Structure formats: structure tokens, C-alpha cells
């Protein structure tokens, strides 16, 4: 322990080193390597967290490769400002900085840290007011670690669409991190949910709570006798034009991607005051209240993050390569030994 009584892990001392996944340049998964770097120290109002688990997801892939190029405006024009990525994590507080009041040493926490990043490491520092919360009892850290990235997008979509009882909702891409969360959250909100996925995942999407499951490999999912209040393209592989016939007269189309020529944000503007079918393109925000809400959903069993594969930190390049195949189901976990 420190002289002031704040716990300090024996394996992480001032001037010591920790293992982290680091990149010095933008590029393919191979630009990432695991090496020893100086361990972080908590400043005023910060927590030092021993990371139990993190993930590799689409956001990490985008920032690693600077794709789209617009990413460089936030992450560094020539090289990454934040060489260690990882935007969601679960871990244990091992030290607190001066003035911390919300969390104590020993607390299990999880959270979403896009911007600062740092989850792909043995330790990270995070402000106590960041988008973090106590991990619910009985929820494994490996599960909590993947309970924020895809789900905070799903929560933004379901909130913007005001999804509730009696509504008919279609989720295209129902097995991804966003889609699998959206199916569960929409169902929890009382909607009748149709999930669209490939043949091999029909049973999974049904288990997630979908009332109806459509196999896009055996037919065109946009040709449907049913109409919907909301169609959410959770993988960004369709379009407003293709999905518009699925909507009720006042239905809403939403997508997780910008679309061709960034059409989805533009369509959201042009259809905003339409009395008929519209497009919405909400920009997700994350804060502590949102993370706490996701924790409550997990604690209640209303949202259970889907875990596809688990890799160790040393296998992080393999994890990136797998995520970029576009075939992952739910989330990919990285355990930190």
C-alpha cells in the first residue's frame, strides 16, 4: 500500500512496465505488436484499473487503419496519438487518485473509453466521471467487457426511434455487436422484432428474443408482406432505397453506417420534417448514466452480450484479422493475463 493508504498493485509500480498492444503507424493488423511500455499512474480524479478483458471491434479497426481517412482528424494526421487502442474494458480498480469519491479500490468496473482508448493493455487510467460503472454482480468480466461498444449504438438507435410496445421493428444484421444488442433491447422495450441473418444463425437470433427470423441467404429480405415502424440496418449493407418499401406510411429507416456518398446523414436532414417515411441518423453519445443503464439491463438479463471468440492479448493481431473477415457473431473478447 501507498503511504496515503491507497492500494497499489505489486506488479505495477512507478517506473515499472506493463504489456500493451501498440501501433506506431496506421495500417493492417500487422502494425500492432505487444510490447512492454511504462505503466500509467492515476492523476487527480483518476482510477488505475487492472484490465481483465477488453475487445476488438469495428471502432478499433477503423482507428487502427485510419479508415475512413477522416479518423486522422481525431487520432493524429501522420501517426496515432493514442498508440494503444481498446475502447471498452472490464477490470478492477487497484489505485485511486486524489479527490476520487465514486469508486473504491477493489471495485469491479466496466466502461466505454473511445477517445482516450487504452483497453488493450494490462493497466489503464480513467477519470472517475468517464463512461464507466460498477460491473453487475454475477456478470463475468469477459461479458461486461463487451457490453458497451455495440450496445451503446443500439441504445442510441432504439432511443431515437422511440421504440416501445406495439411497434414492429426489423433488425438487419441481427448477429453483429450492434444488431444482437438491438434485437434484445427492442424486445425489452415491448416491440415485435424481426431479425434478419444468415441461415446458420437463425436459432441464435430466435434465442435473442426475435419474434420472427428472416434468412437473407434464401431470399430478398426487402420483399416482405409485413411492414415496419422501424427498419434498422445494423451492418450498413443495405440502403434507404432498398428498405423504404418495408416501412409503414410513417416508418423510420436507420443505419449504422454513413452509406454510399454519406447519403444517410443527408437523408436524415432532407426527410426530417416529412410527414411520411423518414431517415434518422443519430450520433451516439456515451456517459456514465448510459453505461449504468446497460449494466442494469445486463443485471436483469434483458441484455446479454453475444461472445463469438476469445483471444489473449498476445493473439490480438489474429483477433483483428478475424474481426475484419466480417464474419464475427456478436463480439470478440481479448483476455488480459
C-alpha positions as CSV (number, residue, x, y, z in Angstrom):
1,X,0.0,0.0,0.0
2,X,1.0,3.6,-0.5
3,X,1.8,5.9,2.4
4,X,-1.6,7.5,2.0
5,X,-3.4,4.2,2.2
6,X,-4.4,3.9,-1.5
7,X,-3.7,0.4,-2.7
8,X,-1.0,-0.2,-5.3
9,X,-0.6,-3.5,-7.1
10,X,2.8,-5.1,-6.6
11,X,3.1,-5.8,-10.3
12,X,2.6,-2.2,-11.3
13,X,4.9,0.2,-9.6
14,X,6.2,3.7,-10.5
15,X,8.8,3.4,-13.3
16,X,7.7,-0.2,-14.0
17,X,6.5,-1.6,-17.2
18,X,3.3,-3.3,-18.4
19,X,2.4,-5.2,-21.5
20,X,0.2,-3.4,-24.1
21,X,-0.8,-3.7,-27.8
22,X,0.9,-0.8,-29.5
23,X,0.9,0.7,-33.0
24,X,3.3,3.3,-34.3
25,X,1.6,3.8,-37.6
26,X,-1.7,3.3,-39.3
27,X,-2.3,0.2,-41.4
28,X,-3.3,-3.5,-41.4
29,X,-3.5,-5.7,-38.3
30,X,0.2,-6.4,-38.6
31,X,1.1,-2.9,-37.5
32,X,0.1,-3.9,-33.9
33,X,2.5,-5.6,-31.6
34,X,2.6,-6.5,-28.0
35,X,5.4,-4.9,-26.1
36,X,6.4,-3.5,-22.7
37,X,5.6,0.2,-22.1
38,X,5.8,2.3,-19.0
39,X,2.8,1.7,-16.7
40,X,0.3,4.5,-16.2
41,X,-0.2,6.5,-13.0
42,X,-3.5,7.9,-11.8
43,X,-3.8,11.7,-11.6
44,X,-6.3,13.7,-9.6
45,X,-9.7,12.3,-10.0
46,X,-8.5,9.2,-11.9
47,X,-8.6,5.5,-11.3
48,X,-5.9,3.0,-12.1
49,X,-7.5,-0.2,-13.4
50,X,-6.1,-3.6,-13.8
51,X,-7.7,-4.8,-17.0
52,X,-9.3,-8.2,-17.0
53,X,-10.8,-8.2,-20.5
54,X,-11.4,-5.9,-23.5
55,X,-12.4,-6.4,-27.1
56,X,-11.5,-5.8,-30.7
57,X,-14.4,-4.2,-32.7
58,X,-15.2,-2.2,-35.7
59,X,-14.3,1.1,-34.0
60,X,-10.8,-0.2,-33.1
61,X,-10.3,-1.5,-36.6
62,X,-11.3,1.9,-38.0
63,X,-8.9,3.9,-35.8
64,X,-6.1,1.4,-36.3
65,X,-6.3,1.7,-40.1
66,X,-7.4,5.3,-40.2
67,X,-10.4,4.2,-42.2
68,X,-12.2,6.4,-43.2
69,X,-9.4,8.9,-43.5
70,X,-11.5,11.4,-41.6
71,X,-10.4,9.4,-38.5
72,X,-7.0,11.1,-38.7
73,X,-8.5,14.4,-37.7
74,X,-9.2,12.9,-34.3
75,X,-6.5,10.3,-33.9
76,X,-3.5,12.1,-35.5
77,X,-2.8,13.2,-39.1
78,X,0.5,11.3,-39.6
79,X,0.7,8.8,-36.8
80,X,-1.6,7.7,-33.9
81,X,-1.8,10.0,-30.9
82,X,-3.0,7.0,-28.9
83,X,-0.8,4.1,-29.8
84,X,-2.8,1.7,-27.6
85,X,-6.4,1.2,-28.7
86,X,-9.2,-0.7,-26.9
87,X,-12.4,1.3,-26.4
88,X,-14.2,-1.0,-24.0
89,X,-13.0,-2.9,-21.0
90,X,-13.7,-4.5,-17.7
91,X,-11.3,-4.6,-14.8
92,X,-10.6,-3.9,-11.1
93,X,-9.7,-0.6,-9.5
94,X,-6.3,-1.0,-7.9
95,X,-5.5,2.6,-7.1
96,X,-7.3,5.9,-6.9
97,X,-6.0,9.4,-7.4
98,X,-6.6,12.4,-5.1
99,X,-10.2,13.5,-4.8
100,X,-11.9,10.3,-6.1
101,X,-15.2,9.7,-4.4
102,X,-17.3,7.4,-6.7
103,X,-15.2,4.3,-6.8
104,X,-13.0,2.4,-4.3
105,X,-10.0,0.1,-4.6
106,X,-11.2,-3.4,-5.3
107,X,-14.3,-2.3,-7.3
108,X,-15.1,-4.3,-10.4
109,X,-15.9,-1.8,-13.2
110,X,-16.6,-1.8,-16.9
111,X,-16.9,1.0,-19.4
112,X,-16.5,2.6,-22.9
113,X,-13.5,4.8,-23.5
114,X,-13.5,5.8,-27.1
115,X,-11.1,8.8,-27.5
116,X,-8.7,8.1,-24.6
117,X,-8.7,4.4,-25.5
118,X,-6.1,2.2,-23.7
119,X,-8.1,-1.0,-23.1
120,X,-5.6,-3.2,-25.0
121,X,-3.2,-3.2,-22.0
122,X,-2.6,-4.7,-18.6
123,X,-3.5,-1.4,-16.9
124,X,-5.2,1.8,-17.8
125,X,-6.2,5.1,-16.1
126,X,-9.6,6.5,-16.4
127,X,-11.4,9.5,-14.9
128,X,-13.9,8.6,-12.3
129,X,-16.5,10.7,-14.2
130,X,-15.9,8.8,-17.5
131,X,-18.4,6.4,-19.1
132,X,-17.8,3.7,-16.5
133,X,-19.9,1.8,-13.9
134,X,-19.7,-1.0,-11.4
135,X,-19.9,-4.4,-13.1
136,X,-23.2,-6.0,-12.0
137,X,-22.9,-8.9,-9.6
138,X,-22.9,-12.3,-11.3
139,X,-21.9,-10.8,-14.7
140,X,-18.5,-12.1,-15.7
141,X,-15.9,-9.5,-16.6
142,X,-15.4,-11.1,-20.0
143,X,-19.0,-10.5,-20.7
144,X,-19.2,-7.0,-19.2
145,X,-16.1,-6.0,-21.3
146,X,-18.1,-6.4,-24.5
147,X,-21.3,-4.8,-23.1
148,X,-20.8,-1.2,-24.2
149,X,-19.5,-0.6,-27.8
150,X,-22.1,-2.3,-30.0
151,X,-24.8,-1.8,-27.4
152,X,-24.4,1.9,-27.0
153,X,-25.0,2.3,-30.7
154,X,-28.1,0.0,-30.4
155,X,-29.3,2.0,-27.4
156,X,-28.9,5.3,-29.4
157,X,-31.0,3.9,-32.3
158,X,-33.8,2.4,-30.1
159,X,-34.0,5.7,-28.1
160,X,-34.0,7.9,-31.2
161,X,-36.8,5.8,-32.8
162,X,-38.8,5.9,-29.5
163,X,-39.3,2.1,-29.8
164,X,-42.0,0.8,-27.5
165,X,-44.9,-1.6,-27.1
166,X,-46.9,-2.4,-30.2
167,X,-44.2,-1.3,-32.6
168,X,-42.9,-3.6,-35.4
169,X,-39.1,-3.4,-35.8
170,X,-36.8,-5.1,-38.2
171,X,-33.1,-5.5,-37.5
172,X,-30.9,-6.4,-40.5
173,X,-27.6,-7.8,-39.3
174,X,-29.1,-9.2,-36.2
175,X,-26.0,-11.2,-35.2
176,X,-23.4,-8.4,-35.0
177,X,-22.5,-6.5,-31.9
178,X,-25.0,-3.7,-32.7
179,X,-27.7,-5.9,-34.2
180,X,-27.7,-8.6,-31.4
181,X,-27.9,-5.8,-28.8
182,X,-30.7,-4.0,-30.8
183,X,-32.8,-7.2,-31.0
184,X,-32.6,-7.7,-27.2
185,X,-33.2,-4.0,-26.3
186,X,-36.1,-3.6,-28.7
187,X,-37.7,-6.7,-27.4
188,X,-37.2,-5.5,-23.8
189,X,-39.0,-2.3,-24.8
190,X,-42.0,-4.2,-25.9
191,X,-41.6,-4.2,-29.7
192,X,-42.3,-7.1,-32.0
193,X,-38.9,-7.8,-33.5
194,X,-37.9,-9.4,-36.9
195,X,-34.3,-10.3,-37.1
196,X,-32.5,-10.8,-40.4
197,X,-29.5,-13.0,-40.6
198,X,-27.8,-15.9,-42.4
199,X,-29.0,-19.5,-42.3
200,X,-26.6,-20.7,-39.7
201,X,-27.6,-18.1,-37.2
202,X,-31.4,-18.4,-37.3
203,X,-31.6,-20.3,-34.0
204,X,-29.3,-17.7,-32.2
205,X,-31.4,-14.7,-33.3
206,X,-34.5,-16.5,-32.1
207,X,-32.9,-17.1,-28.7
208,X,-32.0,-13.5,-28.5
209,X,-35.8,-12.8,-28.5
210,X,-36.7,-12.1,-32.1
211,X,-40.4,-13.0,-32.8
212,X,-39.6,-13.7,-36.4
213,X,-36.3,-14.5,-38.1
214,X,-35.7,-14.0,-41.9
215,X,-32.9,-15.7,-43.7
216,X,-31.3,-13.3,-46.2
217,X,-29.5,-16.1,-47.9
218,X,-32.7,-17.8,-49.2
219,X,-34.4,-14.7,-50.5
220,X,-34.6,-10.9,-50.6
221,X,-35.4,-9.7,-47.1
222,X,-36.7,-6.4,-48.5
223,X,-39.6,-8.2,-50.2
224,X,-41.8,-8.9,-47.2
225,X,-45.6,-9.0,-46.7
226,X,-45.1,-7.3,-43.3
227,X,-44.4,-3.6,-42.9
228,X,-42.5,-2.0,-40.1
229,X,-42.4,1.1,-37.9
230,X,-38.6,0.9,-37.8
231,X,-36.0,-0.8,-40.0
232,X,-32.5,-0.8,-38.6
233,X,-29.6,-1.8,-40.8
234,X,-27.1,-2.7,-38.1
235,X,-24.3,-3.6,-40.6
236,X,-24.7,-0.8,-43.1
237,X,-25.0,-3.1,-46.1
238,X,-28.4,-2.0,-47.4
239,X,-29.8,1.4,-48.2
240,X,-32.8,3.7,-47.8
241,X,-34.0,3.0,-51.3
242,X,-33.9,-0.8,-50.8
243,X,-35.6,-0.7,-47.4
244,X,-38.1,2.1,-47.9
245,X,-40.8,-0.4,-49.2
246,X,-40.6,-2.2,-45.9
247,X,-41.8,0.8,-43.9
248,X,-45.2,1.8,-42.8
249,X,-46.5,5.1,-44.1
250,X,-44.8,7.0,-41.3
251,X,-42.0,4.4,-40.8
252,X,-38.3,5.2,-39.9
253,X,-35.1,3.9,-41.5
254,X,-31.9,3.9,-39.6
255,X,-28.4,2.6,-40.5
256,X,-25.2,2.1,-38.5
257,X,-23.1,3.4,-41.5
258,X,-22.9,6.6,-43.5
259,X,-24.0,4.8,-46.7
260,X,-22.9,5.5,-50.2
261,X,-21.6,9.0,-50.6
262,X,-22.6,9.7,-47.0
263,X,-26.2,9.6,-48.0
264,X,-27.7,8.6,-44.7
265,X,-26.9,11.8,-42.7
266,X,-28.0,13.8,-45.7
267,X,-31.3,11.9,-46.0
268,X,-31.8,12.4,-42.3
269,X,-31.7,16.1,-42.9
270,X,-33.8,16.1,-46.0
271,X,-36.6,13.9,-44.6
272,X,-36.6,15.4,-41.1
273,X,-39.8,17.3,-41.4
274,X,-41.5,14.8,-43.7
275,X,-44.9,13.5,-42.7
276,X,-44.2,10.2,-44.4
277,X,-41.3,7.8,-44.3
278,X,-38.1,9.2,-42.8
279,X,-34.4,8.6,-42.2
280,X,-32.8,9.2,-38.8
281,X,-29.0,9.1,-38.3
282,X,-28.4,9.6,-34.5
283,X,-24.9,10.3,-33.3
284,X,-24.5,8.2,-30.2
285,X,-23.2,9.8,-27.1
286,X,-21.9,8.0,-24.1
287,X,-21.9,9.0,-20.4
288,X,-22.0,7.4,-17.0
289,X,-25.8,7.2,-17.0
290,X,-25.8,5.3,-20.2
291,X,-23.2,2.8,-19.0
292,X,-25.2,2.3,-15.8
293,X,-28.3,1.6,-17.8
294,X,-26.6,-1.0,-19.9
295,X,-25.4,-2.5,-16.6
296,X,-28.9,-2.6,-15.3
297,X,-30.1,-4.4,-18.5
298,X,-27.3,-7.0,-18.1
299,X,-28.1,-7.5,-14.4
300,X,-31.8,-8.1,-15.3
301,X,-30.9,-10.5,-18.1
302,X,-32.6,-8.2,-20.6
303,X,-29.3,-7.8,-22.5
304,X,-26.7,-10.5,-22.7
305,X,-23.7,-9.6,-24.9
306,X,-23.1,-12.3,-27.5
307,X,-19.5,-13.6,-27.4
308,X,-18.1,-15.2,-30.6
309,X,-14.5,-15.9,-29.9
310,X,-12.0,-15.2,-27.1
311,X,-8.3,-14.3,-27.8
312,X,-5.4,-13.5,-25.4
313,X,-3.6,-10.2,-25.6
314,X,-0.7,-12.0,-27.4
315,X,-3.2,-13.1,-30.1
316,X,-4.6,-9.6,-30.8
317,X,-3.3,-9.5,-34.4
318,X,-5.3,-12.7,-35.0
319,X,-8.3,-11.1,-33.3
320,X,-8.1,-8.1,-35.7
321,X,-7.8,-10.3,-38.7
322,X,-10.8,-12.3,-37.6
323,X,-13.0,-9.2,-37.0
324,X,-12.1,-7.9,-40.4
325,X,-13.4,-11.0,-42.1
326,X,-16.8,-9.6,-41.4
327,X,-18.0,-13.0,-40.2
328,X,-17.9,-12.4,-36.4
329,X,-21.1,-13.1,-34.5
330,X,-21.6,-10.6,-31.7
331,X,-18.3,-9.7,-30.0
332,X,-14.7,-10.7,-29.9
333,X,-13.1,-10.7,-26.4
334,X,-9.5,-10.1,-25.5
335,X,-8.5,-11.5,-22.1
336,X,-5.6,-9.8,-20.3
337,X,-3.5,-12.3,-18.4
